[in-house]
Amino acid sequence: MTTLDLTRSPEEFRANLEQWLEEHAPRSLWNTVSTPFHGHWGGRNTAFQTDDHRAWFETCLPLGLTAPGWPALHGGAGLSGEHVRIWKEELRARQIPLPLVGVGLTMIGPILLTEGNAAQQAEHIPQIIQGEIRWAQGYSEPNAGSDLASLKTKATEDGDDYIIEGQKVWTSHAEVSDWIFCLVRTSTEGKKQAGITFIIFDLKTPGITIRPIQLISGASPFCEVFFDKVRVPRSQVVGKVNEGWGVAKALLAHERTMVGESIAGGGARPVALQKYTLRAHAIETIGLNSSGQLDDPLLRDEIVRSEMEQRNMGLLIEQINEVISTGGHPGPESSILKIIGTELNQRRWELASRIAGASGIGWEGEQFSEVEHALARQWLRSRGNTIEGGSSEIQRNIVATRVLGLPRGK
């Protein structure tokens, strides 16, 4: 059996990896992935989808490949940015899932590696790498969405602890998560951004209530989370008290990169749409003419344009991931990724709905296929893409002021 040598040059590593995947990646997982976030999410409440998903995870974990670019000190593989890029490219070429996915790897982990203290890193980074803990994000509130700095959830100091009271909303997968990273207000003096603290804690802590939120699409990853006198050790503050806004912004850049990357691949999809493509759908629904083409030249143009945009998005993602894989944080340019990715995804599913015609708005009934039912829900779900993770309006302001250097409006 081939042994994977992580110390080889990039060219030799690719050839070695190709052979290793042939022998070690379960065949049932090949050609099963359409986005970077289809896979095992880890945590105490999330089971492996299949025995082969478990076997794949257990094959990669001892090599550090659940977090290939993270330091070997904590259990990562310590690979260079070039090696990480090759690893992802070869998995993507075969549509094999990453051994582990989730916001622990893409959001809170990178923040703890740069902003967390030694004790926090020693406790949490290995648990993330080993898939033991699944994380949720406690940012948005009912009156603090796009204007996040207006948050009201407060943390009152009580000896060596903080007592947290308030509410978060649109908290993705909170009902199956184990820990949460949360923004709380620890001071009301000065600018509203100045009194915010970044803190992490276990969702099993007494006083926490989690309620799922139902969306128009019929399903939802979102929850609202209530804190009623939740006691959290002061030692779980990440960074400095009242200086969490800088930590929060760094994490948001990772989130926007993650959202853009996920959506560029078509976003989270129901099983019926895992292998869906616009081209195949158009051919099946409309058919080809005697020349082997779709009759409508404008439709052909829209399909090609969508595929070209998706490929260009992939190139942009590779550049940003190169920064992340070497321990850096994405800059404000991540807002560009968020804008492009979410609007691209909305156009994709809008076009899919138009190709389907009346069948694309089927909600229930035997006259509609499983794919048609899923298409209607996917189109509705995509409408929220330009709001979640920071609305497109907010992202354009960030690009204008922090990327282009334009003056702020009065």
GUMAR-475362 format. One record per residue (C-alpha): residue in one letter; x, y, z. Coordinates in nm, 2 decimals. Layout:
# GUMAR-475362
   vexpa       c1       c2       c3
       a        X        Y        Z
...
# end
This chain:
# GUMAR-475362
   vexpa       c1       c2       c3
       m     0.00     0.00     0.00
       t     0.12     0.35    -0.08
       t     0.23     0.57     0.21
       l     0.15     0.94     0.19
       d     0.47     1.15     0.23
       l     0.38     1.50     0.33
       t     0.74     1.62     0.31
       r     0.78     1.58    -0.07
       s     0.80     1.87    -0.31
       p     0.47     1.99    -0.44
       e     0.50     1.81    -0.77
       e     0.61     1.48    -0.60
       f     0.34     1.52    -0.34
       r     0.07     1.55    -0.61
       a     0.18     1.23    -0.77
       n     0.20     1.05    -0.44
       l    -0.14     1.18    -0.33
       e    -0.30     1.06    -0.65
       q    -0.19     0.71    -0.59
       w    -0.27     0.72    -0.22
       l    -0.63     0.84    -0.29
       e    -0.67     0.55    -0.53
       e    -0.59     0.31    -0.26
       h    -0.72     0.47     0.06
       a    -1.03     0.69    -0.03
       p    -1.34     0.47    -0.01
       r    -1.49     0.43    -0.36
       s    -1.84     0.49    -0.23
       l    -1.74     0.85    -0.15
       w    -1.61     0.93    -0.50
       n    -1.83     1.16    -0.71
       t    -2.05     1.25    -0.41
       v    -1.96     1.61    -0.33
       s    -2.08     1.93    -0.49
       t    -1.97     2.19    -0.23
       p    -1.67     2.21     0.01
       f    -1.91     2.16     0.31
       h    -2.06     1.82     0.23
       g    -1.90     1.59     0.47
       h    -1.87     1.50     0.84
       w    -1.93     1.80     1.07
       g    -1.80     1.63     1.39
       g    -1.92     1.70     1.74
       r    -2.10     1.51     2.01
       n    -2.44     1.52     1.84
       t    -2.35     1.45     1.48
       a    -2.31     1.09     1.35
       f    -2.11     0.98     1.05
       q    -2.33     0.96     0.74
       t    -2.20     0.61     0.66
       d    -1.93     0.37     0.78
       d    -1.72     0.48     0.48
       h    -1.73     0.84     0.60
       r    -1.60     0.72     0.93
       a    -1.33     0.51     0.77
       w    -1.22     0.81     0.56
       f    -1.20     1.03     0.86
       e    -1.01     0.77     1.06
       t    -0.76     0.73     0.77
       c    -0.69     1.10     0.75
       l    -0.69     1.20     1.12
       p    -0.35     1.04     1.21
       l    -0.19     1.22     0.92
       g    -0.33     1.56     1.04
       l    -0.53     1.59     0.72
       t    -0.85     1.70     0.89
       a    -0.67     2.03     0.93
       p    -0.38     2.00     0.68
       g    -0.25     2.36     0.71
       w    -0.26     2.38     1.09
       p     0.04     2.33     1.31
       a     0.16     1.97     1.38
       l     0.20     2.08     1.74
       h    -0.18     2.06     1.78
       g    -0.25     1.76     1.55
       g    -0.26     1.93     1.21
       a    -0.04     1.82     0.92
       g     0.16     2.15     0.91
       l     0.15     2.16     0.53
       s     0.25     2.46     0.32
       g    -0.01     2.66     0.14
       e     0.09     2.50    -0.19
       h     0.05     2.15    -0.04
       v    -0.29     2.23     0.10
       r    -0.40     2.37    -0.23
       i    -0.30     2.04    -0.40
       w    -0.48     1.83    -0.14
       k    -0.80     2.02    -0.20
       e    -0.76     2.02    -0.58
       e    -0.72     1.64    -0.59
       l    -1.02     1.58    -0.36
       r    -1.23     1.82    -0.57
       a    -1.12     1.65    -0.90
       r    -1.26     1.32    -0.77
       q    -1.55     1.48    -0.58
       i    -1.44     1.32    -0.25
       p    -1.55     1.49     0.07
       l    -1.30     1.65     0.30
       p    -1.26     1.42     0.61
       l    -1.40     1.69     0.83
       v    -1.59     2.02     0.77
       g    -1.74     2.29     0.98
       v    -1.70     2.64     1.13
       g    -1.45     2.50     1.38
       l    -1.21     2.46     1.09
       t    -1.31     2.76     0.88
       m    -1.39     3.03     1.14
       i    -1.32     2.99     1.52
       g    -1.01     2.77     1.47
       p    -0.81     3.02     1.28
       i    -0.91     3.29     1.53
       l    -0.80     3.08     1.83
       l    -0.47     3.01     1.65
       t    -0.39     3.38     1.63
       e    -0.59     3.54     1.91
       g    -0.64     3.27     2.16
       n    -0.40     3.22     2.46
       a    -0.19     2.91     2.51
       a    -0.45     2.74     2.74
       q    -0.73     2.81     2.49
       q    -0.53     2.67     2.20
       a    -0.43     2.36     2.40
       e    -0.79     2.29     2.49
       h    -0.98     2.36     2.18
       i    -0.75     2.33     1.87
       p    -0.70     1.95     1.92
       q    -1.07     1.90     1.98
       i    -1.15     2.08     1.65
       i    -0.89     1.88     1.46
       q    -1.02     1.55     1.60
       g    -1.39     1.64     1.53
       e    -1.49     1.62     1.89
       i    -1.66     1.96     1.92
       r    -1.90     2.13     1.68
       w    -1.92     2.51     1.70
       a    -2.20     2.77     1.65
       q    -2.17     3.14     1.60
       g    -2.34     3.38     1.84
       y    -2.34     3.72     1.65
       s    -2.67     3.84     1.52
       e    -2.95     3.96     1.74
       p    -3.31     4.06     1.67
       n    -3.21     4.43     1.66
       a    -2.85     4.38     1.56
       g    -2.81     4.21     1.23
       s    -2.63     4.43     0.97
       d    -2.56     4.68     1.25
       l    -2.39     4.41     1.45
       a    -2.22     4.66     1.69
       s    -2.57     4.75     1.83
       l    -2.59     4.41     2.01
       k    -2.75     4.41     2.35
       t    -2.66     4.07     2.49
       k    -2.47     4.17     2.81
       a    -2.21     4.00     3.02
       t    -2.18     4.12     3.38
       e    -1.87     4.05     3.58
       d    -1.92     3.84     3.89
       g    -1.59     3.74     4.05
       d    -1.40     3.51     3.81
       d    -1.71     3.47     3.59
       y    -1.94     3.66     3.36
       i    -2.31     3.63     3.38
       i    -2.46     3.64     3.03
       e    -2.81     3.75     2.95
       g    -2.98     3.82     2.61
       q    -3.06     3.66     2.28
       k    -2.90     3.56     1.96
       v    -3.08     3.48     1.63
       w    -3.00     3.31     1.30
       t    -2.75     3.09     1.48
       s    -2.67     2.81     1.23
       h    -2.70     2.45     1.36
       a    -2.71     2.56     1.73
       e    -2.94     2.27     1.81
       v    -2.66     2.01     1.72
       s    -2.36     2.22     1.82
       d    -2.15     2.18     2.14
       w    -1.98     2.52     2.19
       i    -2.06     2.87     2.08
       f    -1.83     3.17     2.02
       c    -2.03     3.48     2.12
       l    -2.02     3.86     2.11
       v    -2.14     4.02     2.43
       r    -2.15     4.37     2.56
       t    -1.93     4.43     2.87
       s    -1.94     4.81     2.86
       t    -2.17     5.09     2.74
       e    -1.91     5.36     2.76
       g    -1.77     5.53     2.45
       k    -1.83     5.40     2.09
       k    -2.06     5.10     2.07
       q    -1.78     4.89     1.91
       a    -1.55     4.96     2.21
       g    -1.76     4.77     2.47
       i    -1.78     4.44     2.30
       t    -1.61     4.12     2.42
       f    -1.55     3.79     2.24
       i    -1.62     3.49     2.46
       i    -1.66     3.11     2.41
       f    -1.86     2.86     2.62
       d    -2.03     2.52     2.62
       l    -2.39     2.52     2.50
       k    -2.47     2.27     2.78
       t    -2.41     2.55     3.03
       p    -2.73     2.60     3.25
       g    -2.95     2.88     3.14
       i    -2.93     2.83     2.76
       t    -3.24     2.76     2.55
       i    -3.23     2.68     2.18
       r    -3.52     2.70     1.94
       p    -3.51     2.61     1.57
       i    -3.64     2.87     1.32
       q    -3.85     2.75     1.02
       l    -3.79     2.92     0.68
       i    -4.01     2.97     0.38
       s    -3.82     2.69     0.20
       g    -3.96     2.44     0.45
       a    -3.64     2.37     0.63
       s    -3.37     2.57     0.81
       p    -3.03     2.54     0.97
       f    -3.11     2.85     1.19
       c    -3.20     2.88     1.55
       e    -3.26     3.15     1.81
       v    -3.06     3.11     2.13
       f    -3.16     3.26     2.47
       f    -2.93     3.32     2.76
       d    -3.08     3.34     3.11
       k    -2.81     3.41     3.37
       v    -2.55     3.19     3.20
       r    -2.23     3.17     3.41
       v    -1.91     3.16     3.20
       p    -1.55     3.17     3.34
       r    -1.37     3.49     3.26
       s    -1.08     3.28     3.13
       q    -1.29     3.20     2.82
       v    -1.27     3.55     2.69
       v    -1.07     3.54     2.36
       g    -0.84     3.85     2.33
       k    -0.90     4.14     2.57
       v    -1.22     4.25     2.75
       n    -1.40     4.53     2.56
       e    -1.17     4.47     2.26
       g    -1.37     4.19     2.09
       w    -1.47     4.40     1.79
       g    -1.13     4.35     1.63
       v    -1.15     3.97     1.69
       a    -1.51     3.97     1.55
       k    -1.41     4.15     1.23
       a    -1.12     3.90     1.17
       l    -1.37     3.61     1.21
       l    -1.62     3.77     0.98
       a    -1.36     3.78     0.70
       h    -1.33     3.40     0.74
       e    -1.71     3.37     0.75
       r    -1.75     3.56     0.43
       t    -1.48     3.36     0.26
       m    -1.65     3.04     0.38
       v    -2.00     3.15     0.26
       g    -1.86     3.26    -0.08
       e    -1.67     2.93    -0.12
       s    -1.98     2.72    -0.03
       i    -2.22     2.91    -0.25
       a    -1.98     2.92    -0.54
       g    -2.02     2.54    -0.54
       g    -2.40     2.57    -0.55
       g    -2.46     2.62    -0.18
       a    -2.59     2.36     0.06
       r    -2.83     2.14    -0.14
       p    -3.09     1.87    -0.07
       v    -2.99     1.52    -0.18
       a    -3.21     1.54    -0.49
       l    -2.99     1.82    -0.62
       q    -2.65     1.69    -0.53
       k    -2.55     1.62    -0.89
       y    -2.77     1.89    -1.05
       t    -2.63     2.10    -1.33
       l    -2.80     2.37    -1.54
       r    -2.68     2.22    -1.87
       a    -2.81     1.87    -1.80
       h    -3.13     2.00    -1.67
       a    -3.19     2.22    -1.98
       i    -3.12     1.92    -2.21
       e    -3.35     1.69    -2.02
       t    -3.63     1.95    -1.99
       i    -3.61     2.13    -2.32
       g    -3.42     1.89    -2.55
       l    -3.17     1.95    -2.82
       n    -3.24     2.05    -3.18
       s    -3.11     1.87    -3.49
       s    -2.78     2.04    -3.45
       g    -2.73     1.91    -3.10
       q    -2.79     2.25    -2.94
       l    -3.06     2.42    -2.73
       d    -3.28     2.62    -2.96
       d    -3.27     2.94    -2.75
       p    -2.93     3.11    -2.80
       l    -3.00     3.34    -2.50
       l    -3.05     3.05    -2.27
       r    -2.73     2.89    -2.40
       d    -2.55     3.21    -2.33
       e    -2.69     3.23    -1.98
       i    -2.58     2.87    -1.90
       v    -2.23     2.93    -2.03
       r    -2.20     3.26    -1.84
       s    -2.31     3.09    -1.52
       e    -2.04     2.82    -1.56
       m    -1.77     3.08    -1.64
       e    -1.86     3.28    -1.34
       q    -1.84     2.98    -1.12
       r    -1.49     2.89    -1.25
       n    -1.37     3.25    -1.21
       m    -1.50     3.24    -0.85
       g    -1.30     2.92    -0.79
       l    -0.98     3.10    -0.89
       l    -1.06     3.39    -0.65
       i    -1.12     3.14    -0.37
       e    -0.79     2.97    -0.43
       q    -0.60     3.30    -0.39
       i    -0.78     3.37    -0.06
       n    -0.73     3.01     0.07
       e    -0.36     3.05     0.00
       v    -0.35     3.33     0.26
       i    -0.56     3.13     0.51
       s    -0.36     2.81     0.47
       t    -0.04     2.99     0.58
       g    -0.20     3.12     0.90
       g    -0.32     3.45     0.78
       h    -0.67     3.61     0.79
       p    -0.86     3.72     0.48
       g    -0.88     4.09     0.45
       p    -1.17     4.31     0.36
       e    -1.14     4.17     0.01
       s    -1.34     3.88     0.15
       s    -1.65     4.10     0.11
       i    -1.60     4.09    -0.26
       l    -1.61     3.71    -0.24
       k    -1.93     3.73    -0.04
       i    -2.10     3.96    -0.28
       i    -2.00     3.77    -0.60
       g    -2.07     3.43    -0.46
       t    -2.41     3.50    -0.31
       e    -2.54     3.69    -0.61
       l    -2.40     3.43    -0.85
       n    -2.59     3.16    -0.66
       q    -2.92     3.35    -0.67
       r    -2.88     3.39    -1.05
       r    -2.80     3.02    -1.08
       w    -3.12     2.90    -0.90
       e    -3.33     3.17    -1.07
       l    -3.22     3.03    -1.40
       a    -3.28     2.68    -1.29
       s    -3.64     2.78    -1.20
       r    -3.69     2.94    -1.54
       i    -3.56     2.63    -1.72
       a    -3.81     2.41    -1.53
       g    -4.10     2.64    -1.61
       a    -4.42     2.56    -1.42
       s    -4.26     2.25    -1.29
       g    -4.00     2.46    -1.11
       i    -4.26     2.60    -0.86
       g    -4.40     2.26    -0.75
       w    -4.43     2.25    -0.38
       e    -4.61     1.92    -0.32
       g    -4.80     1.65    -0.51
       e    -4.72     1.35    -0.72
       q    -4.73     1.54    -1.04
       f    -4.39     1.69    -0.95
       s    -4.07     1.49    -0.93
       e    -3.83     1.49    -0.63
       v    -3.59     1.72    -0.82
       e    -3.88     1.96    -0.90
       h    -3.98     1.97    -0.54
       a    -3.62     2.04    -0.44
       l    -3.58     2.31    -0.70
       a    -3.86     2.52    -0.57
       r    -3.72     2.50    -0.22
       q    -3.36     2.57    -0.33
       w    -3.48     2.88    -0.53
       l    -3.66     3.02    -0.22
       r    -3.37     2.94     0.01
       s    -3.12     3.13    -0.22
       r    -3.31     3.45    -0.16
       g    -3.15     3.47     0.19
       n    -2.80     3.44     0.06
       t    -2.75     3.81     0.01
       i    -2.87     3.89     0.37
       e    -2.70     3.62     0.58
       g    -2.34     3.66     0.68
       g    -2.37     4.04     0.63
       s    -2.60     4.19     0.36
       s    -2.47     4.28     0.02
       e    -2.53     4.65     0.11
       i    -2.30     4.62     0.41
       q    -2.04     4.43     0.20
       r    -2.04     4.70    -0.07
       n    -1.98     4.97     0.20
       i    -1.68     4.76     0.33
       v    -1.54     4.73    -0.02
       a    -1.59     5.10    -0.09
       t    -1.42     5.22     0.23
       r    -1.17     4.95     0.32
       v    -1.07     4.82    -0.02
       l    -1.11     5.11    -0.26
       g    -1.04     5.38     0.01
       l    -1.34     5.59    -0.08
       p    -1.45     5.85     0.19
       r    -1.73     5.75     0.42
       g    -2.07     5.93     0.37
       k    -2.19     6.17     0.64
# end
